[in-house]
Amino acid sequence: MDDRLLGMIDNVGDVDEERMPLLTLREAQAAVELLQLLTDSNGDGAFAARHLAGNLARRLPAEG
């Protein structure tokens, strides 16, 4: 597992950085879905994808 990549994902909430709106809501939803597809694999990136998908999904507004 790439510790640098996982560190960037896990420390997102700990870093006091300005957030920038880079995606539309639909793009963010698509990104989460794509990341979730990556979690189905057994590669090194699956663990990091699972964490990043969770971080992003928690920030999305609830559907409904």
Stockholm file with secondary structure:
# STOCKHOLM 1.0

chainA/1-64         MDDRLLGMIDNVGDVDEERMPLLTLREAQAAVELLQLLTDSNGDGAFAARHLAGNLARRLPAEG
#=GR chainA/1-64 SS CCHHHHHHHHTTTTSCCCCCCCSCHHHHHHHHHHHHHHTTSCSHHHHHHHHHHHHHHHHSCCCC
#=GC SS_cons        CCHHHHHHHHTTTTSCCCCCCCSCHHHHHHHHHHHHHHTTSCSHHHHHHHHHHHHHHHHSCCCC
//
